[in-house]
């Protein structure tokens, strides 16, 4: 760093700034910008660090900027209105953007609305065919599923949202069959998700559903369509786009599009702004895009909340003029849960609505639901000891049978038991983080295992493993959960679910991994467990707390739920819905309005 830059760099940057925030501020000053402008740049970087697509100008004080200095944003060399390229873009008194995020919002809004207003090739689905696909059952609980299947058959954009257990996967399978029938040939379908594990779960569920549906449709008009249906392979969104480490650009774009008739993105609530921008650019003009997810779950780690914004705008427009979004709107929300206990439905509804009174009533309505105030470390330790005893009683620590098929059957049962119970933590680090909980449960459960099978690396029979990096060589994805089990001769191997049943890997072949008795809430997205224990930090002001975080954690439970948290912390979650700063929802609404007039779509 030059002496002149050092002289121009103040020593009183806001205390909470990250190194990257200071770096951007210093870059602005090094290239002739004022100190006030540099502070705004650092604040904008800080907002990006919290996954905002922009800095809300009224919120600038929280990032260490005096709002009274906003006249620094009047410098046309640095800050523009988007009509010409400048480092930053200002939208009145509302938002300050990095150029690339401002551009991305405009491209995404225009691309989504253009797709939503046009139709794919093929015809629609008549009432008789729809009834046959649902087995001629007139179940009111499936009304929204029927509507999704009806609408998707000709849509180039379709959004399916709903909570856990509402039948999203079953609906997607029927949607795929309807789309294939409309097209008149087998679909070239690509299924992807922000994580490889989430994509694989959807594909596995589709294959299971295909087998189950075959019996229902046998001999009917859909039998041939189902027989011709080829279950797609799973992929991460980044792999679908041709991402390679070290490269700035994806291989797939408008000049080299994805080879597909249809792209299905599961867990779409985890999609960030830049990833969706790249995906829309890489889609062939006639391909359909289906976005599937729970709009009330956590927003993505990256910038923006694109799925949530899209659902919000489409639902607001659902009763508007048909020409605004196509006829009908390309969105269906599934509401009825087919799996969760009624008491848990009430909990999830209270959390979505931020209703503390309703939450208290729902928790008190069933002995399967508990709220345990986090009194002290001793109380938490007691809860973990009880949990470890229950896990030890349920787990299969004994060596597997000698016969290969018997061993695979026993391993399958042990892996199935992984869905029985799970700790979910709001944070990874700290006294209530997943690392701490895992270390404690690890120590307790190691004592319950056969000491003769334990390894110096810390593996033992019954240890749960979480893969933390995608590994093409082993076919394991970031987020895959497996189990250490001993062979008949006492040798430990790691077992994971596979397409054709459980498979074992030598411990030395495992990719990067850690203990998985406790997961962060983010890592749990897309999974469900019979029993869930949720652990929140004791500080009500902790930045990670939000309504979406608590809802995501609680909605992983299918039968039993325990909230380990103080009342003040739960109240803080309910009072703090995630509000990502950005203008995508505004641009979507504007683009929808413009699409009413032919030729008026914004560029």
Secondary structure by P-SEA (a helix, b strand, c coil): ccaaaaaaccccccccccaaaaaaaaaaaaacccaaaaaaaaaaaaaaaacccccccccccccccccccccccccccccccccccccbbbccccccccaaaaaaaaaaaaaaaaaaaccccbbbbcaaaaaaaacccccccaaaaaaaaaaaccccbbbbbbcccccaaaaaaaaaaaaaaaaccccbbbbbcccaaaaaaaaaaaaaaaaaaccccccccaaaaaaabbbbbbbccccccccccccccccccccccccccbbbbcccccccaaaaaaaaaaccccbbbbbbccccccccccccaaaaaaaaaaaaacccccccccccccbbbbcccccccaaaaaaaaaaaaccaaaaaaaaaccccbbbbccccaaaaaaaaaaaaaaaaaacccccccccaaaaaaaaaaaaaacccbbbbbccccccccaaaaaaaaaaaaaaaccccccccccccccbbbbbccccccccccccbbbbbbbcccbbbbbbbbccccbbbbcccccccccccccccccccccccccbbbbbbccccccccccaaaaaaaaaccccbbbbcccaaaaaaaaaccccccccaaaaaaaaaaaacccccccc
